[in-house]
Structure formats: structure tokens, C-alpha cells
Amino acid sequence: ALERTLRKRIITLVRAMDLAYELLGKEKEKATVWVMAPNDVFSGDSPFEVIMQGNGNHVVDFLLERSGKKAGAAF
């Protein structure tokens, strides 16, 4: 179960990195910094921390909304 949980989180991390890379002008360094830096959107946690805590869908949804690939909430 732990292996499956970790695998799912790593897949989510890769997906978030891909989306961040795309959003930040395809600059790997900027995407890496964004994923590792504390972020007010995630209550001061880095997107990496949020993903490793098991809440990676919040990060992916945020990135999908920012990229226009998912409509943002109206309220």
C-alpha cells in the first residue's frame, strides 16, 4: 500500500512539474523553483510538500486552471 501511495504521489509530482514547465515558458529551472518554493496559495507549503502530503490534486487543479485547461470555480 505504501509503494502504491508513493507511486501515485510521484506521478502527481511529475504531472505538476510538466504543467509548471509549460506555464513558465518551458524553463525547467523556473518550474523547479516554483514546485519547491513556499506558496501562499497552499497555506505557505510548497507544491512539492502538498503533493507529498497526499493533496497533489489541489496543485494539479491549480495549474490546470492557470493554464486554461480547466475552468476555474465561479464562486
C-alpha distances in whole Angstrom, upper triangle without the diagonal:
4,5,5,6,9,10,11,12,14,15,17,18,20,21,23,24,26,27,28,30,32,33,34,37,34,35,32,33,33,30,28,30,29,26,26,29,29,30,31,30,26,28,29,25,25,23,21,20,20,17,15,15,14,17,18,19,22,23,23,25,27,28,28,31,32,33,34,31,30,33,33,33,37,36
4,5,5,6,8,10,11,12,14,15,16,18,20,21,22,24,26,27,28,30,31,32,35,33,32,29,30,31,27,25,27,27,23,23,26,26,27,29,28,24,26,26,23,22,21,18,17,17,15,12,13,12,16,16,18,21,21,22,24,26,26,27,30,31,32,33,31,30,33,32,33,36,36
4,5,5,6,9,10,10,12,14,15,16,18,20,21,22,24,25,27,29,30,31,33,31,31,27,29,29,26,24,27,26,22,23,26,27,28,30,29,25,27,27,24,23,21,18,18,18,15,13,14,13,17,16,19,21,21,21,24,26,26,27,30,31,31,33,30,30,33,33,33,37,37
4,5,5,6,9,10,11,12,14,15,17,18,20,21,23,24,26,27,29,30,32,30,30,27,29,29,26,24,27,26,22,23,26,27,27,29,27,24,27,27,24,23,20,18,18,17,14,13,14,12,15,15,16,19,20,19,21,24,24,24,27,29,29,30,27,27,30,30,31,34,35
4,5,5,6,9,10,11,12,14,15,17,18,20,21,22,24,26,27,28,31,29,29,26,27,27,24,22,24,23,20,20,23,23,24,26,24,21,23,24,20,19,17,15,15,14,11,10,10,8,12,12,14,16,17,17,19,21,22,22,25,27,27,28,26,25,28,28,28,32,32
4,5,5,6,9,10,10,12,14,15,16,18,20,21,22,24,25,26,29,26,26,23,24,25,21,20,22,21,17,18,21,22,23,25,24,20,23,23,19,18,16,13,13,13,10,8,10,9,12,12,14,17,16,17,19,21,21,22,25,26,26,28,26,26,29,28,29,33,33
4,5,5,6,9,10,11,12,14,15,17,18,20,21,23,24,25,27,25,25,22,24,24,21,20,22,22,18,19,22,23,24,26,25,22,25,25,21,19,17,14,15,15,12,11,13,11,14,12,14,17,17,16,19,21,20,21,24,25,25,27,24,24,28,28,29,33,33
4,5,5,6,9,10,11,12,14,15,17,18,20,21,23,24,26,24,25,22,24,24,20,19,22,21,17,18,21,22,22,24,22,20,22,23,19,18,15,13,14,13,10,10,12,9,11,9,11,14,14,13,16,18,18,18,21,23,22,24,21,21,24,24,25,29,30
4,5,5,6,9,10,10,12,14,15,16,18,20,21,22,24,23,23,20,21,21,18,16,19,17,14,15,18,18,19,21,19,17,19,19,16,14,12,10,11,10,6,6,9,7,9,7,10,12,12,11,14,16,16,17,20,21,21,23,21,21,24,23,24,28,29
4,5,5,6,9,10,10,12,14,15,16,18,20,21,23,20,20,17,19,19,16,14,17,17,13,14,18,19,20,22,21,18,21,21,17,15,12,10,12,12,8,8,11,10,12,10,12,15,13,13,16,17,16,18,21,21,21,24,21,22,25,25,27,30,31
4,5,5,6,9,10,11,12,14,15,17,18,20,22,19,20,17,19,20,16,16,18,17,14,16,19,21,21,23,21,19,23,23,19,17,14,12,14,14,10,11,14,12,13,10,11,14,13,11,14,16,15,16,19,20,19,21,19,19,23,23,25,29,30
4,5,5,6,9,10,11,12,14,15,16,18,20,19,19,17,19,18,15,14,17,15,12,14,17,18,18,20,18,16,19,19,16,14,11,10,12,11,7,9,11,9,9,6,8,10,9,7,11,13,12,13,16,17,17,19,16,16,20,20,21,25,26
4,5,5,6,9,10,10,12,14,15,16,18,16,17,14,15,15,12,11,13,12,9,11,14,15,16,19,17,15,18,18,14,12,9,7,10,10,6,8,11,10,11,7,10,12,9,9,12,13,12,14,17,17,17,19,18,18,21,21,23,27,27
4,5,5,6,9,10,10,12,14,15,17,14,15,12,15,15,11,11,14,13,10,13,16,18,18,21,19,18,21,21,18,15,12,10,14,13,10,12,15,14,14,11,12,14,11,10,14,15,13,14,17,17,16,19,17,18,22,22,24,28,29
4,5,5,6,9,10,11,12,14,16,14,15,14,16,15,12,13,15,14,11,14,17,19,18,21,18,17,21,21,18,15,12,12,15,14,11,13,16,14,13,10,10,12,10,7,11,12,10,10,14,14,13,16,13,15,18,19,21,25,26
4,5,5,6,8,10,10,12,14,13,14,12,14,13,9,10,12,10,8,11,14,15,14,17,15,14,18,17,15,12,8,9,12,11,9,12,14,13,12,8,9,10,7,6,9,9,7,9,12,12,12,15,13,14,17,17,19,23,24
4,5,5,6,8,10,10,12,10,11,9,11,10,6,7,10,9,7,10,13,15,15,18,17,16,19,18,16,13,10,9,13,13,11,13,16,16,15,11,13,14,10,9,13,12,10,12,15,14,13,16,15,17,20,20,23,26,27
4,6,5,6,9,10,11,9,11,9,12,12,8,10,13,12,11,14,16,19,18,21,19,19,22,22,19,16,13,13,17,16,14,17,19,18,17,13,14,15,12,10,13,13,10,11,14,13,12,15,13,15,19,20,23,26,27
4,5,5,6,9,10,9,11,11,13,12,9,11,13,11,10,14,16,18,16,19,16,17,20,20,18,15,12,13,17,16,14,17,19,18,16,13,13,13,10,8,10,10,6,7,11,9,8,11,10,12,15,16,19,22,24
4,5,5,6,9,8,9,9,10,8,5,8,10,8,8,11,13,15,14,16,15,15,19,18,16,13,10,12,15,15,14,17,19,18,17,13,14,14,10,9,12,10,7,9,12,10,9,13,13,14,17,17,20,23,24
4,6,5,7,5,6,6,9,7,5,8,10,9,10,13,15,17,17,20,18,19,22,21,19,16,13,14,18,18,16,19,22,21,20,16,17,17,14,12,15,14,10,12,15,12,11,15,15,17,20,20,23,26,28
4,6,6,5,8,9,12,10,8,12,14,12,13,16,17,20,19,21,19,20,24,23,22,18,16,17,21,20,18,21,24,23,21,18,18,18,14,13,14,14,10,11,13,11,8,12,12,15,17,18,22,25,27
4,6,7,9,11,12,10,8,12,13,11,12,16,16,18,16,18,16,18,21,21,20,17,15,17,20,19,18,21,23,23,21,17,17,16,13,12,13,11,8,9,11,8,6,10,11,14,16,16,19,22,24
4,6,6,8,9,7,6,10,11,9,11,14,14,17,16,18,17,18,21,20,20,16,15,16,20,20,19,22,24,24,22,19,19,18,15,15,16,14,11,13,14,11,10,14,15,17,19,19,22,25,26
4,5,9,10,9,9,12,13,13,15,17,18,20,19,22,21,22,25,24,23,20,18,20,23,23,22,25,27,27,25,22,22,22,18,17,19,17,14,15,16,13,12,15,16,19,21,21,25,27,29
4,6,9,8,8,11,13,13,14,17,18,21,20,23,22,23,26,25,23,20,18,19,22,22,21,24,26,26,25,21,22,22,18,17,19,18,14,15,18,15,13,16,17,20,22,23,26,29,31
4,6,6,6,9,10,11,13,15,16,19,19,22,21,22,25,23,22,18,17,18,21,22,21,23,26,26,25,22,23,22,19,18,21,19,15,18,19,17,15,19,20,22,25,25,28,31,32
4,6,5,6,9,10,11,12,14,18,18,22,21,21,24,22,20,17,15,15,19,20,19,20,23,24,23,20,21,21,17,17,20,19,16,18,20,18,17,20,20,23,25,26,29,32,33
4,5,5,6,9,10,11,12,16,17,20,20,21,23,21,19,15,15,15,18,20,19,20,23,24,23,20,22,22,18,19,21,20,17,20,22,19,18,22,23,25,27,27,30,32,33
4,5,5,6,9,10,10,14,14,17,17,18,21,18,17,14,13,14,17,18,18,20,22,23,22,19,21,20,16,17,19,17,14,17,19,16,16,19,20,22,24,24,27,29,30
4,6,5,6,9,10,13,13,17,16,16,19,17,16,12,11,11,15,16,15,17,20,20,19,16,17,17,13,13,16,14,11,14,16,14,14,17,18,20,22,21,24,27,28
4,5,5,6,9,12,13,17,17,16,19,17,15,11,10,10,13,15,14,15,18,19,18,16,18,18,14,15,18,16,14,17,19,17,17,21,21,22,25,24,27,30,30
4,6,5,6,10,11,15,15,15,17,14,13,10,10,10,13,15,15,16,19,20,19,17,19,18,15,16,19,16,15,18,20,17,18,22,22,23,25,24,27,29,30
4,6,5,8,8,12,12,12,15,12,11,8,8,9,12,13,13,15,17,18,17,14,16,15,11,13,15,13,11,15,16,14,15,18,19,20,22,20,23,26,26
4,6,8,9,13,12,11,14,12,10,6,5,5,9,10,10,12,14,15,14,11,14,13,9,11,14,12,11,14,16,15,16,19,19,20,22,21,23,26,26
4,7,9,13,13,12,14,11,9,5,6,6,8,10,11,11,14,16,15,13,16,15,12,14,17,15,15,18,20,18,19,23,23,23,25,24,26,29,29
4,6,10,11,11,12,9,8,5,7,8,9,11,13,14,15,17,16,15,18,16,13,16,18,15,15,19,19,18,19,23,23,24,25,23,25,28,27
4,7,9,8,8,5,5,4,7,9,9,10,13,14,14,17,15,15,17,15,13,16,17,15,15,19,19,18,20,23,24,24,25,22,23,26,25
4,5,6,7,5,6,5,7,10,10,10,13,15,15,17,14,14,15,13,11,14,15,12,13,17,16,15,18,20,21,21,21,19,20,22,22
4,5,5,5,7,9,10,13,13,12,15,17,16,18,15,15,17,13,12,16,16,12,14,18,17,15,19,21,22,21,21,18,18,21,19
4,6,7,8,9,9,13,13,11,13,16,15,16,13,13,13,10,9,12,12,9,11,14,13,12,16,17,19,17,17,14,15,17,16
4,5,5,7,7,10,9,7,11,13,12,13,10,11,12,8,8,12,12,10,12,15,15,15,18,19,20,19,19,16,17,19,18
4,6,9,10,13,11,10,13,15,13,15,12,14,15,12,12,16,16,13,16,19,18,18,21,23,24,22,22,19,19,21,19
4,7,9,11,10,10,13,15,14,16,14,15,17,14,13,17,17,15,17,20,20,19,22,24,25,24,24,21,22,24,22
4,6,8,6,6,10,11,10,13,11,12,14,12,11,15,16,14,15,19,19,18,21,24,24,23,24,21,22,25,24
4,5,5,6,9,10,11,13,12,11,14,12,10,13,15,13,13,17,18,17,19,22,22,22,23,21,22,25,25
4,5,5,6,9,10,11,9,8,10,9,6,9,12,10,10,14,15,14,16,19,19,18,20,19,20,23,23
4,5,5,6,9,10,10,8,12,11,9,11,14,13,13,16,18,17,19,22,21,21,23,22,23,27,27
4,5,5,6,9,9,9,12,12,10,13,15,15,15,18,20,20,21,24,23,23,25,23,24,27,26
4,6,5,7,5,6,9,8,7,10,12,12,13,16,17,17,19,22,21,20,22,20,20,24,23
4,5,5,5,4,8,8,7,9,12,12,13,15,17,18,19,21,20,19,21,20,21,25,25
4,5,7,7,11,12,11,13,16,16,17,19,21,21,22,25,23,23,25,24,25,28,28
4,6,8,11,11,11,14,16,16,18,20,21,22,24,26,24,23,25,23,24,27,26
4,6,8,10,10,12,14,15,16,18,20,21,22,24,22,21,23,22,22,26,25
4,6,6,8,9,11,12,14,15,16,18,19,21,20,18,20,18,18,22,21
4,5,5,6,9,10,11,12,14,15,17,18,17,16,18,17,18,22,22
4,5,5,6,8,10,10,12,14,15,16,14,13,15,14,15,19,19
4,6,5,6,9,10,11,12,14,15,14,13,14,12,13,17,16
4,5,5,6,9,10,11,12,14,14,13,15,13,15,18,19
4,5,5,6,9,10,10,12,11,10,13,12,14,18,19
4,5,5,6,9,10,10,9,8,10,9,11,14,15
4,6,5,6,9,10,10,9,10,9,11,14,15
4,5,5,6,9,9,9,11,10,13,17,18
4,5,5,6,5,5,8,9,12,15,17
4,5,5,6,5,6,5,9,12,14
4,5,8,8,9,8,12,14,16
4,5,8,9,10,14,16,19
4,5,7,8,12,14,17
4,7,9,13,15,18
4,6,9,12,15
4,7,9,12
4,6,9
4,6
4
